[in-house]
Amino acid sequence: MVAMATKDEIGRAGEQLAAQWLAREGMEVLDRNWRCRFGEIDLVARDGEDLVVVEVKTRRTLTFGHPAEAVTTAKLTRLRRLAAHWVADHEVHAAGLRVDVLAIWCPAGAPVRVQHLRGVG
């Protein structure tokens, strides 16, 4: 991660790390930063026969809590709605759909930590 980076730079770096993480886990990233008038999906991936909408939260410190704590019930509801719009816009068929959270913590002077929460919503 970049020291003294802006919030946007930290977010982009986190999403890049998340995409690499998912690929190492055997998932295929289908889309990144997909937007429609209702919002944005950070990553859309395929995990076997399932479609996965991934919310990426990256933090430099835990001052405001663990990154995953920023994913509220309202955010999960919005992600499920966005997933339906994504599916309607793409020719992708899947057996199932789930929402995952990739929480990335980049503490100064320490290794980056990644927590992959599967099926949170």
Secondary structure, 3 states (H helix, E strand, C coil): CCCCCCHHHHHHHHHHHHHHHHHHCCCEEEEEEEEECCEEEEEEEEECCEEEEEEEEEECCCCCCCHHHHCCHHHHHHHHHHHHHHHHHCCCCCCEEEEEEEEEECCCCCCCEEEEECCCC
